[in-house]
Amino acid sequence: MTSKSCKAKVTIRAGRKAGAVYSALAPDMKKLQGKNERLDISLQKPFIAFSVETDDLASFRANLNSYLRLADASLKCIENPTL
């Protein structure tokens, strides 16, 4: 089986909460990047953009899913801190 590079850029509208979500996720993205992974997050208010590029599909899916779930959880915590 041949390994293919997988790449995606996902932009999320976070409104006024974009800065807070970015601050929550940016440190992890920089620290957890592996040698065959290129992960990036950028803030362009009111949007947050994730860029994920890996050398295999399993790693790509895992990274993309993790960061989308973390972004969703961050937004929910900011919107309703009593949960």
PDB file of N, CA, C and O in Angstrom:
ATOM      1  N   MET A   1       0.834  -1.167   0.000  1.00  0.00           N
ATOM      2  CA  MET A   1       0.000   0.000   0.000  1.00  0.00           C
ATOM      3  C   MET A   1       0.888   1.243   0.000  1.00  0.00           C
ATOM      4  O   MET A   1       1.867   1.310   0.744  1.00  0.00           O
ATOM      5  N   THR A   2       0.550   2.211  -0.823  1.00  0.00           N
ATOM      6  CA  THR A   2       1.322   3.436  -0.950  1.00  0.00           C
ATOM      7  C   THR A   2       0.803   4.487   0.015  1.00  0.00           C
ATOM      8  O   THR A   2      -0.405   4.685   0.148  1.00  0.00           O
ATOM      9  N   SER A   3       1.722   5.154   0.683  1.00  0.00           N
ATOM     10  CA  SER A   3       1.346   6.211   1.611  1.00  0.00           C
ATOM     11  C   SER A   3       1.130   7.508   0.844  1.00  0.00           C
ATOM     12  O   SER A   3       1.944   7.877  -0.003  1.00  0.00           O
ATOM     13  N   LYS A   4       0.043   8.193   1.139  1.00  0.00           N
ATOM     14  CA  LYS A   4      -0.272   9.467   0.497  1.00  0.00           C
ATOM     15  C   LYS A   4      -0.303  10.563   1.539  1.00  0.00           C
ATOM     16  O   LYS A   4      -0.646  10.325   2.697  1.00  0.00           O
ATOM     17  N   SER A   5       0.052  11.743   1.129  1.00  0.00           N
ATOM     18  CA  SER A   5      -0.029  12.887   2.013  1.00  0.00           C
ATOM     19  C   SER A   5      -1.474  13.376   2.066  1.00  0.00           C
ATOM     20  O   SER A   5      -2.145  13.461   1.037  1.00  0.00           O
ATOM     21  N   CYS A   6      -1.946  13.694   3.258  1.00  0.00           N
ATOM     22  CA  CYS A   6      -3.302  14.191   3.467  1.00  0.00           C
ATOM     23  C   CYS A   6      -3.204  15.608   4.015  1.00  0.00           C
ATOM     24  O   CYS A   6      -2.389  15.891   4.893  1.00  0.00           O
ATOM     25  N   LYS A   7      -4.045  16.495   3.486  1.00  0.00           N
ATOM     26  CA  LYS A   7      -3.941  17.893   3.865  1.00  0.00           C
ATOM     27  C   LYS A   7      -5.324  18.534   3.871  1.00  0.00           C
ATOM     28  O   LYS A   7      -6.134  18.280   2.980  1.00  0.00           O
ATOM     29  N   ALA A   8      -5.597  19.374   4.888  1.00  0.00           N
ATOM     30  CA  ALA A   8      -6.868  20.093   4.954  1.00  0.00           C
ATOM     31  C   ALA A   8      -6.674  21.393   5.722  1.00  0.00           C
ATOM     32  O   ALA A   8      -5.831  21.494   6.613  1.00  0.00           O
ATOM     33  N   LYS A   9      -7.476  22.377   5.350  1.00  0.00           N
ATOM     34  CA  LYS A   9      -7.555  23.621   6.107  1.00  0.00           C
ATOM     35  C   LYS A   9      -9.026  23.821   6.429  1.00  0.00           C
ATOM     36  O   LYS A   9      -9.871  23.839   5.534  1.00  0.00           O
ATOM     37  N   VAL A  10      -9.327  23.970   7.718  1.00  0.00           N
ATOM     38  CA  VAL A  10     -10.692  24.122   8.191  1.00  0.00           C
ATOM     39  C   VAL A  10     -10.795  25.471   8.889  1.00  0.00           C
ATOM     40  O   VAL A  10      -9.979  25.805   9.749  1.00  0.00           O
ATOM     41  N   THR A  11     -11.801  26.234   8.510  1.00  0.00           N
ATOM     42  CA  THR A  11     -12.026  27.536   9.117  1.00  0.00           C
ATOM     43  C   THR A  11     -13.330  27.502   9.899  1.00  0.00           C
ATOM     44  O   THR A  11     -14.360  27.057   9.394  1.00  0.00           O
ATOM     45  N   ILE A  12     -13.273  27.977  11.135  1.00  0.00           N
ATOM     46  CA  ILE A  12     -14.423  27.966  12.030  1.00  0.00           C
ATOM     47  C   ILE A  12     -14.752  29.398  12.422  1.00  0.00           C
ATOM     48  O   ILE A  12     -13.865  30.165  12.797  1.00  0.00           O
ATOM     49  N   ARG A  13     -16.027  29.754  12.336  1.00  0.00           N
ATOM     50  CA  ARG A  13     -16.463  31.073  12.813  1.00  0.00           C
ATOM     51  C   ARG A  13     -16.723  30.959  14.314  1.00  0.00           C
ATOM     52  O   ARG A  13     -17.604  30.216  14.747  1.00  0.00           O
ATOM     53  N   ALA A  14     -15.955  31.696  15.092  1.00  0.00           N
ATOM     54  CA  ALA A  14     -16.094  31.651  16.547  1.00  0.00           C
ATOM     55  C   ALA A  14     -16.564  32.987  17.117  1.00  0.00           C
ATOM     56  O   ALA A  14     -16.736  33.110  18.329  1.00  0.00           O
ATOM     57  N   GLY A  15     -16.770  33.969  16.278  1.00  0.00           N
ATOM     58  CA  GLY A  15     -17.258  35.265  16.743  1.00  0.00           C
ATOM     59  C   GLY A  15     -16.305  35.931  17.712  1.00  0.00           C
ATOM     60  O   GLY A  15     -15.086  35.882  17.545  1.00  0.00           O
ATOM     61  N   ARG A  16     -16.881  36.556  18.733  1.00  0.00           N
ATOM     62  CA  ARG A  16     -16.067  37.276  19.720  1.00  0.00           C
ATOM     63  C   ARG A  16     -15.228  36.330  20.573  1.00  0.00           C
ATOM     64  O   ARG A  16     -14.304  36.766  21.260  1.00  0.00           O
ATOM     65  N   LYS A  17     -15.541  35.061  20.532  1.00  0.00           N
ATOM     66  CA  LYS A  17     -14.822  34.075  21.350  1.00  0.00           C
ATOM     67  C   LYS A  17     -13.604  33.496  20.633  1.00  0.00           C
ATOM     68  O   LYS A  17     -12.906  32.648  21.188  1.00  0.00           O
ATOM     69  N   ALA A  18     -13.350  33.939  19.428  1.00  0.00           N
ATOM     70  CA  ALA A  18     -12.259  33.382  18.627  1.00  0.00           C
ATOM     71  C   ALA A  18     -10.905  33.494  19.336  1.00  0.00           C
ATOM     72  O   ALA A  18     -10.122  32.545  19.321  1.00  0.00           O
ATOM     73  N   GLY A  19     -10.629  34.626  19.946  1.00  0.00           N
ATOM     74  CA  GLY A  19      -9.350  34.817  20.638  1.00  0.00           C
ATOM     75  C   GLY A  19      -9.167  33.852  21.797  1.00  0.00           C
ATOM     76  O   GLY A  19      -8.082  33.310  22.005  1.00  0.00           O
ATOM     77  N   ALA A  20     -10.235  33.646  22.546  1.00  0.00           N
ATOM     78  CA  ALA A  20     -10.158  32.734  23.695  1.00  0.00           C
ATOM     79  C   ALA A  20      -9.948  31.288  23.240  1.00  0.00           C
ATOM     80  O   ALA A  20      -9.152  30.560  23.834  1.00  0.00           O
ATOM     81  N   VAL A  21     -10.649  30.878  22.201  1.00  0.00           N
ATOM     82  CA  VAL A  21     -10.494  29.510  21.691  1.00  0.00           C
ATOM     83  C   VAL A  21      -9.090  29.329  21.124  1.00  0.00           C
ATOM     84  O   VAL A  21      -8.451  28.302  21.356  1.00  0.00           O
ATOM     85  N   TYR A  22      -8.616  30.314  20.390  1.00  0.00           N
ATOM     86  CA  TYR A  22      -7.256  30.256  19.838  1.00  0.00           C
ATOM     87  C   TYR A  22      -6.225  30.118  20.963  1.00  0.00           C
ATOM     88  O   TYR A  22      -5.312  29.298  20.873  1.00  0.00           O
ATOM     89  N   SER A  23      -6.372  30.919  22.019  1.00  0.00           N
ATOM     90  CA  SER A  23      -5.439  30.867  23.146  1.00  0.00           C
ATOM     91  C   SER A  23      -5.457  29.504  23.838  1.00  0.00           C
ATOM     92  O   SER A  23      -4.433  29.048  24.347  1.00  0.00           O
ATOM     93  N   ALA A  24      -6.612  28.864  23.855  1.00  0.00           N
ATOM     94  CA  ALA A  24      -6.728  27.555  24.495  1.00  0.00           C
ATOM     95  C   ALA A  24      -6.080  26.446  23.671  1.00  0.00           C
ATOM     96  O   ALA A  24      -5.520  25.505  24.233  1.00  0.00           O
ATOM     97  N   LEU A  25      -6.151  26.548  22.350  1.00  0.00           N
ATOM     98  CA  LEU A  25      -5.689  25.453  21.486  1.00  0.00           C
ATOM     99  C   LEU A  25      -4.274  25.613  20.932  1.00  0.00           C
ATOM    100  O   LEU A  25      -3.596  24.616  20.685  1.00  0.00           O
ATOM    101  N   ALA A  26      -3.828  26.829  20.737  1.00  0.00           N
ATOM    102  CA  ALA A  26      -2.530  27.065  20.080  1.00  0.00           C
ATOM    103  C   ALA A  26      -1.346  26.389  20.770  1.00  0.00           C
ATOM    104  O   ALA A  26      -0.518  25.800  20.076  1.00  0.00           O
ATOM    105  N   PRO A  27      -1.222  26.443  22.102  1.00  0.00           N
ATOM    106  CA  PRO A  27      -0.053  25.804  22.732  1.00  0.00           C
ATOM    107  C   PRO A  27       0.030  24.297  22.458  1.00  0.00           C
ATOM    108  O   PRO A  27       1.117  23.774  22.211  1.00  0.00           O
ATOM    109  N   ASP A  28      -1.099  23.606  22.500  1.00  0.00           N
ATOM    110  CA  ASP A  28      -1.097  22.163  22.247  1.00  0.00           C
ATOM    111  C   ASP A  28      -0.713  21.837  20.815  1.00  0.00           C
ATOM    112  O   ASP A  28       0.030  20.884  20.579  1.00  0.00           O
ATOM    113  N   MET A  29      -1.199  22.601  19.865  1.00  0.00           N
ATOM    114  CA  MET A  29      -0.901  22.303  18.467  1.00  0.00           C
ATOM    115  C   MET A  29       0.593  22.390  18.189  1.00  0.00           C
ATOM    116  O   MET A  29       1.139  21.599  17.419  1.00  0.00           O
ATOM    117  N   LYS A  30       1.238  23.345  18.814  1.00  0.00           N
ATOM    118  CA  LYS A  30       2.679  23.504  18.596  1.00  0.00           C
ATOM    119  C   LYS A  30       3.487  22.404  19.294  1.00  0.00           C
ATOM    120  O   LYS A  30       4.486  21.932  18.751  1.00  0.00           O
ATOM    121  N   LYS A  31       3.059  21.994  20.493  1.00  0.00           N
ATOM    122  CA  LYS A  31       3.799  21.000  21.271  1.00  0.00           C
ATOM    123  C   LYS A  31       3.584  19.571  20.783  1.00  0.00           C
ATOM    124  O   LYS A  31       4.499  18.750  20.866  1.00  0.00           O
ATOM    125  N   LEU A  32       2.407  19.263  20.283  1.00  0.00           N
ATOM    126  CA  LEU A  32       2.068  17.882  19.945  1.00  0.00           C
ATOM    127  C   LEU A  32       2.373  17.492  18.502  1.00  0.00           C
ATOM    128  O   LEU A  32       2.096  16.365  18.091  1.00  0.00           O
ATOM    129  N   GLN A  33       2.925  18.388  17.758  1.00  0.00           N
ATOM    130  CA  GLN A  33       3.229  18.100  16.362  1.00  0.00           C
ATOM    131  C   GLN A  33       4.331  17.047  16.260  1.00  0.00           C
ATOM    132  O   GLN A  33       5.403  17.196  16.847  1.00  0.00           O
ATOM    133  N   GLY A  34       4.050  15.977  15.503  1.00  0.00           N
ATOM    134  CA  GLY A  34       5.021  14.913  15.304  1.00  0.00           C
ATOM    135  C   GLY A  34       5.912  15.185  14.110  1.00  0.00           C
ATOM    136  O   GLY A  34       5.739  16.186  13.413  1.00  0.00           O
ATOM    137  N   LYS A  35       6.864  14.297  13.871  1.00  0.00           N
ATOM    138  CA  LYS A  35       7.804  14.539  12.768  1.00  0.00           C
ATOM    139  C   LYS A  35       7.159  14.369  11.395  1.00  0.00           C
ATOM    140  O   LYS A  35       7.647  14.946  10.423  1.00  0.00           O
ATOM    141  N   ASN A  36       6.091  13.605  11.284  1.00  0.00           N
ATOM    142  CA  ASN A  36       5.405  13.427  10.001  1.00  0.00           C
ATOM    143  C   ASN A  36       4.081  14.190   9.963  1.00  0.00           C
ATOM    144  O   ASN A  36       3.196  13.877   9.166  1.00  0.00           O
ATOM    145  N   GLU A  37       3.957  15.188  10.829  1.00  0.00           N
ATOM    146  CA  GLU A  37       2.734  15.973  10.902  1.00  0.00           C
ATOM    147  C   GLU A  37       3.080  17.459  10.866  1.00  0.00           C
ATOM    148  O   GLU A  37       4.067  17.898  11.457  1.00  0.00           O
ATOM    149  N   ARG A  38       2.270  18.201  10.179  1.00  0.00           N
ATOM    150  CA  ARG A  38       2.397  19.641  10.171  1.00  0.00           C
ATOM    151  C   ARG A  38       1.042  20.197  10.608  1.00  0.00           C
ATOM    152  O   ARG A  38       0.047  20.085   9.891  1.00  0.00           O
ATOM    153  N   LEU A  39       1.026  20.791  11.786  1.00  0.00           N
ATOM    154  CA  LEU A  39      -0.198  21.314  12.372  1.00  0.00           C
ATOM    155  C   LEU A  39      -0.032  22.815  12.570  1.00  0.00           C
ATOM    156  O   LEU A  39       1.020  23.285  13.003  1.00  0.00           O
ATOM    157  N   ASP A  40      -1.082  23.557  12.247  1.00  0.00           N
ATOM    158  CA  ASP A  40      -1.020  25.001  12.420  1.00  0.00           C
ATOM    159  C   ASP A  40      -2.401  25.514  12.797  1.00  0.00           C
ATOM    160  O   ASP A  40      -3.418  24.943  12.404  1.00  0.00           O
ATOM    161  N   ILE A  41      -2.423  26.577  13.548  1.00  0.00           N
ATOM    162  CA  ILE A  41      -3.662  27.259  13.896  1.00  0.00           C
ATOM    163  C   ILE A  41      -3.398  28.748  13.741  1.00  0.00           C
ATOM    164  O   ILE A  41      -2.339  29.246  14.122  1.00  0.00           O
ATOM    165  N   SER A  42      -4.367  29.449  13.181  1.00  0.00           N
ATOM    166  CA  SER A  42      -4.217  30.888  13.037  1.00  0.00           C
ATOM    167  C   SER A  42      -5.525  31.570  13.399  1.00  0.00           C
ATOM    168  O   SER A  42      -6.605  30.987  13.304  1.00  0.00           O
ATOM    169  N   LEU A  43      -5.398  32.805  13.811  1.00  0.00           N
ATOM    170  CA  LEU A  43      -6.545  33.593  14.238  1.00  0.00           C
ATOM    171  C   LEU A  43      -6.736  34.741  13.264  1.00  0.00           C
ATOM    172  O   LEU A  43      -5.841  35.565  13.075  1.00  0.00           O
ATOM    173  N   GLN A  44      -7.893  34.788  12.658  1.00  0.00           N
ATOM    174  CA  GLN A  44      -8.289  35.894  11.789  1.00  0.00           C
ATOM    175  C   GLN A  44      -9.706  36.249  12.209  1.00  0.00           C
ATOM    176  O   GLN A  44     -10.677  35.842  11.571  1.00  0.00           O
ATOM    177  N   LYS A  45      -9.815  37.023  13.303  1.00  0.00           N
ATOM    178  CA  LYS A  45     -11.115  37.287  13.924  1.00  0.00           C
ATOM    179  C   LYS A  45     -12.150  37.649  12.876  1.00  0.00           C
ATOM    180  O   LYS A  45     -11.867  38.462  11.997  1.00  0.00           O
ATOM    181  N   PRO A  46     -13.322  37.079  12.940  1.00  0.00           N
ATOM    182  CA  PRO A  46     -13.897  36.199  13.949  1.00  0.00           C
ATOM    183  C   PRO A  46     -13.686  34.721  13.645  1.00  0.00           C
ATOM    184  O   PRO A  46     -14.462  33.882  14.104  1.00  0.00           O
ATOM    185  N   PHE A  47     -12.645  34.388  12.875  1.00  0.00           N
ATOM    186  CA  PHE A  47     -12.411  33.012  12.459  1.00  0.00           C
ATOM    187  C   PHE A  47     -11.149  32.441  13.085  1.00  0.00           C
ATOM    188  O   PHE A  47     -10.209  33.161  13.423  1.00  0.00           O
ATOM    189  N   ILE A  48     -11.164  31.098  13.230  1.00  0.00           N
ATOM    190  CA  ILE A  48      -9.983  30.335  13.604  1.00  0.00           C
ATOM    191  C   ILE A  48      -9.759  29.351  12.464  1.00  0.00           C
ATOM    192  O   ILE A  48     -10.694  28.675  12.034  1.00  0.00           O
ATOM    193  N   ALA A  49      -8.538  29.268  11.976  1.00  0.00           N
ATOM    194  CA  ALA A  49      -8.224  28.348  10.879  1.00  0.00           C
ATOM    195  C   ALA A  49      -7.247  27.283  11.362  1.00  0.00           C
ATOM    196  O   ALA A  49      -6.207  27.592  11.944  1.00  0.00           O
ATOM    197  N   PHE A  50      -7.601  26.018  11.109  1.00  0.00           N
ATOM    198  CA  PHE A  50      -6.747  24.880  11.422  1.00  0.00           C
ATOM    199  C   PHE A  50      -6.173  24.358  10.113  1.00  0.00           C
ATOM    200  O   PHE A  50      -6.889  24.235   9.119  1.00  0.00           O
ATOM    201  N   SER A  51      -4.901  24.058  10.116  1.00  0.00           N
ATOM    202  CA  SER A  51      -4.274  23.422   8.974  1.00  0.00           C
ATOM    203  C   SER A  51      -3.627  22.127   9.460  1.00  0.00           C
ATOM    204  O   SER A  51      -2.809  22.140  10.379  1.00  0.00           O
ATOM    205  N   VAL A  52      -3.998  21.013   8.836  1.00  0.00           N
ATOM    206  CA  VAL A  52      -3.476  19.703   9.224  1.00  0.00           C
ATOM    207  C   VAL A  52      -2.917  19.025   7.979  1.00  0.00           C
ATOM    208  O   VAL A  52      -3.602  18.914   6.962  1.00  0.00           O
ATOM    209  N   GLU A  53      -1.684  18.578   8.065  1.00  0.00           N
ATOM    210  CA  GLU A  53      -1.069  17.828   6.964  1.00  0.00           C
ATOM    211  C   GLU A  53      -0.270  16.684   7.566  1.00  0.00           C
ATOM    212  O   GLU A  53       0.580  16.902   8.429  1.00  0.00           O
ATOM    213  N   THR A  54      -0.539  15.471   7.115  1.00  0.00           N
ATOM    214  CA  THR A  54       0.162  14.287   7.612  1.00  0.00           C
ATOM    215  C   THR A  54       0.525  13.383   6.447  1.00  0.00           C
ATOM    216  O   THR A  54       0.077  13.576   5.316  1.00  0.00           O
ATOM    217  N   ASP A  55       1.353  12.387   6.757  1.00  0.00           N
ATOM    218  CA  ASP A  55       1.776  11.438   5.734  1.00  0.00           C
ATOM    219  C   ASP A  55       0.879  10.212   5.620  1.00  0.00           C
ATOM    220  O   ASP A  55       1.052   9.400   4.712  1.00  0.00           O
ATOM    221  N   ASP A  56      -0.088  10.069   6.544  1.00  0.00           N
ATOM    222  CA  ASP A  56      -0.984   8.915   6.447  1.00  0.00           C
ATOM    223  C   ASP A  56      -2.394   9.297   6.885  1.00  0.00           C
ATOM    224  O   ASP A  56      -2.583  10.221   7.676  1.00  0.00           O
ATOM    225  N   LEU A  57      -3.362   8.586   6.369  1.00  0.00           N
ATOM    226  CA  LEU A  57      -4.766   8.887   6.593  1.00  0.00           C
ATOM    227  C   LEU A  57      -5.180   8.726   8.052  1.00  0.00           C
ATOM    228  O   LEU A  57      -5.934   9.556   8.560  1.00  0.00           O
ATOM    229  N   ALA A  58      -4.717   7.696   8.736  1.00  0.00           N
ATOM    230  CA  ALA A  58      -5.106   7.469  10.127  1.00  0.00           C
ATOM    231  C   ALA A  58      -4.673   8.640  11.013  1.00  0.00           C
ATOM    232  O   ALA A  58      -5.456   9.112  11.838  1.00  0.00           O
ATOM    233  N   SER A  59      -3.462   9.099  10.853  1.00  0.00           N
ATOM    234  CA  SER A  59      -2.960  10.234  11.627  1.00  0.00           C
ATOM    235  C   SER A  59      -3.720  11.507  11.264  1.00  0.00           C
ATOM    236  O   SER A  59      -4.027  12.319  12.137  1.00  0.00           O
ATOM    237  N   PHE A  60      -4.018  11.679  10.004  1.00  0.00           N
ATOM    238  CA  PHE A  60      -4.780  12.837   9.540  1.00  0.00           C
ATOM    239  C   PHE A  60      -6.150  12.881  10.212  1.00  0.00           C
ATOM    240  O   PHE A  60      -6.543  13.909  10.764  1.00  0.00           O
ATOM    241  N   ARG A  61      -6.869  11.771  10.164  1.00  0.00           N
ATOM    242  CA  ARG A  61      -8.201  11.708  10.769  1.00  0.00           C
ATOM    243  C   ARG A  61      -8.142  11.958  12.270  1.00  0.00           C
ATOM    244  O   ARG A  61      -8.972  12.688  12.810  1.00  0.00           O
ATOM    245  N   ALA A  62      -7.174  11.360  12.944  1.00  0.00           N
ATOM    246  CA  ALA A  62      -7.047  11.517  14.386  1.00  0.00           C
ATOM    247  C   ALA A  62      -6.774  12.971  14.763  1.00  0.00           C
ATOM    248  O   ALA A  62      -7.404  13.503  15.677  1.00  0.00           O
ATOM    249  N   ASN A  63      -5.854  13.607  14.076  1.00  0.00           N
ATOM    250  CA  ASN A  63      -5.521  15.007  14.365  1.00  0.00           C
ATOM    251  C   ASN A  63      -6.691  15.937  14.078  1.00  0.00           C
ATOM    252  O   ASN A  63      -7.041  16.773  14.911  1.00  0.00           O
ATOM    253  N   LEU A  64      -7.288  15.796  12.924  1.00  0.00           N
ATOM    254  CA  LEU A  64      -8.391  16.674  12.554  1.00  0.00           C
ATOM    255  C   LEU A  64      -9.561  16.511  13.519  1.00  0.00           C
ATOM    256  O   LEU A  64     -10.135  17.500  13.975  1.00  0.00           O
ATOM    257  N   ASN A  65      -9.912  15.281  13.827  1.00  0.00           N
ATOM    258  CA  ASN A  65     -11.011  15.013  14.752  1.00  0.00           C
ATOM    259  C   ASN A  65     -10.709  15.582  16.145  1.00  0.00           C
ATOM    260  O   ASN A  65     -11.578  16.193  16.767  1.00  0.00           O
ATOM    261  N   SER A  66      -9.507  15.385  16.621  1.00  0.00           N
ATOM    262  CA  SER A  66      -9.139  15.877  17.954  1.00  0.00           C
ATOM    263  C   SER A  66      -9.273  17.388  18.057  1.00  0.00           C
ATOM    264  O   SER A  66      -9.853  17.896  19.016  1.00  0.00           O
ATOM    265  N   TYR A  67      -8.747  18.104  17.084  1.00  0.00           N
ATOM    266  CA  TYR A  67      -8.768  19.562  17.174  1.00  0.00           C
ATOM    267  C   TYR A  67     -10.153  20.145  16.932  1.00  0.00           C
ATOM    268  O   TYR A  67     -10.488  21.184  17.502  1.00  0.00           O
ATOM    269  N   LEU A  68     -10.950  19.511  16.113  1.00  0.00           N
ATOM    270  CA  LEU A  68     -12.332  19.980  15.946  1.00  0.00           C
ATOM    271  C   LEU A  68     -13.131  19.758  17.230  1.00  0.00           C
ATOM    272  O   LEU A  68     -13.923  20.616  17.623  1.00  0.00           O
ATOM    273  N   ARG A  69     -12.930  18.620  17.881  1.00  0.00           N
ATOM    274  CA  ARG A  69     -13.616  18.366  19.152  1.00  0.00           C
ATOM    275  C   ARG A  69     -13.142  19.328  20.246  1.00  0.00           C
ATOM    276  O   ARG A  69     -13.952  19.814  21.036  1.00  0.00           O
ATOM    277  N   LEU A  70     -11.839  19.603  20.296  1.00  0.00           N
ATOM    278  CA  LEU A  70     -11.317  20.541  21.284  1.00  0.00           C
ATOM    279  C   LEU A  70     -11.850  21.952  21.051  1.00  0.00           C
ATOM    280  O   LEU A  70     -12.163  22.663  22.006  1.00  0.00           O
ATOM    281  N   ALA A  71     -11.955  22.358  19.788  1.00  0.00           N
ATOM    282  CA  ALA A  71     -12.509  23.676  19.473  1.00  0.00           C
ATOM    283  C   ALA A  71     -13.971  23.750  19.910  1.00  0.00           C
ATOM    284  O   ALA A  71     -14.401  24.747  20.489  1.00  0.00           O
ATOM    285  N   ASP A  72     -14.724  22.699  19.632  1.00  0.00           N
ATOM    286  CA  ASP A  72     -16.126  22.650  20.031  1.00  0.00           C
ATOM    287  C   ASP A  72     -16.262  22.694  21.552  1.00  0.00           C
ATOM    288  O   ASP A  72     -17.095  23.433  22.078  1.00  0.00           O
ATOM    289  N   ALA A  73     -15.459  21.918  22.252  1.00  0.00           N
ATOM    290  CA  ALA A  73     -15.511  21.903  23.717  1.00  0.00           C
ATOM    291  C   ALA A  73     -15.121  23.267  24.293  1.00  0.00           C
ATOM    292  O   ALA A  73     -15.731  23.731  25.256  1.00  0.00           O
ATOM    293  N   SER A  74     -14.118  23.902  23.711  1.00  0.00           N
ATOM    294  CA  SER A  74     -13.693  25.223  24.181  1.00  0.00           C
ATOM    295  C   SER A  74     -14.814  26.244  24.028  1.00  0.00           C
ATOM    296  O   SER A  74     -15.093  27.018  24.944  1.00  0.00           O
ATOM    297  N   LEU A  75     -15.455  26.235  22.856  1.00  0.00           N
ATOM    298  CA  LEU A  75     -16.570  27.159  22.624  1.00  0.00           C
ATOM    299  C   LEU A  75     -17.704  26.917  23.615  1.00  0.00           C
ATOM    300  O   LEU A  75     -18.276  27.866  24.151  1.00  0.00           O
ATOM    301  N   LYS A  76     -18.026  25.664  23.855  1.00  0.00           N
ATOM    302  CA  LYS A  76     -19.107  25.344  24.787  1.00  0.00           C
ATOM    303  C   LYS A  76     -18.771  25.785  26.212  1.00  0.00           C
ATOM    304  O   LYS A  76     -19.644  26.280  26.925  1.00  0.00           O
ATOM    305  N   CYS A  77     -17.538  25.615  26.626  1.00  0.00           N
ATOM    306  CA  CYS A  77     -17.124  26.042  27.967  1.00  0.00           C
ATOM    307  C   CYS A  77     -17.169  27.562  28.117  1.00  0.00           C
ATOM    308  O   CYS A  77     -17.547  28.079  29.168  1.00  0.00           O
ATOM    309  N   ILE A  78     -16.788  28.256  27.079  1.00  0.00           N
ATOM    310  CA  ILE A  78     -16.813  29.719  27.132  1.00  0.00           C
ATOM    311  C   ILE A  78     -18.255  30.233  27.139  1.00  0.00           C
ATOM    312  O   ILE A  78     -18.583  31.172  27.865  1.00  0.00           O
ATOM    313  N   GLU A  79     -19.109  29.615  26.329  1.00  0.00           N
ATOM    314  CA  GLU A  79     -20.497  30.059  26.224  1.00  0.00           C
ATOM    315  C   GLU A  79     -21.309  29.731  27.477  1.00  0.00           C
ATOM    316  O   GLU A  79     -22.194  30.494  27.863  1.00  0.00           O
ATOM    317  N   ASN A  80     -21.011  28.604  28.106  1.00  0.00           N
ATOM    318  CA  ASN A  80     -21.768  28.181  29.277  1.00  0.00           C
ATOM    319  C   ASN A  80     -20.809  27.569  30.302  1.00  0.00           C
ATOM    320  O   ASN A  80     -20.685  26.347  30.386  1.00  0.00           O
ATOM    321  N   PRO A  81     -20.132  28.417  31.080  1.00  0.00           N
ATOM    322  CA  PRO A  81     -19.108  27.918  32.008  1.00  0.00           C
ATOM    323  C   PRO A  81     -19.640  27.081  33.158  1.00  0.00           C
ATOM    324  O   PRO A  81     -18.842  26.519  33.908  1.00  0.00           O
ATOM    325  N   THR A  82     -20.938  26.975  33.330  1.00  0.00           N
ATOM    326  CA  THR A  82     -21.490  26.184  34.436  1.00  0.00           C
ATOM    327  C   THR A  82     -21.709  24.726  34.087  1.00  0.00           C
ATOM    328  O   THR A  82     -22.158  23.953  34.933  1.00  0.00           O
ATOM    329  N   LEU A  83     -21.397  24.325  32.837  1.00  0.00           N
ATOM    330  CA  LEU A  83     -21.591  22.921  32.435  1.00  0.00           C
ATOM    331  C   LEU A  83     -20.624  22.005  33.130  1.00  0.00           C
ATOM    332  O   LEU A  83     -20.650  20.795  32.906  1.00  0.00           O
TER     333      LEU A  83
END
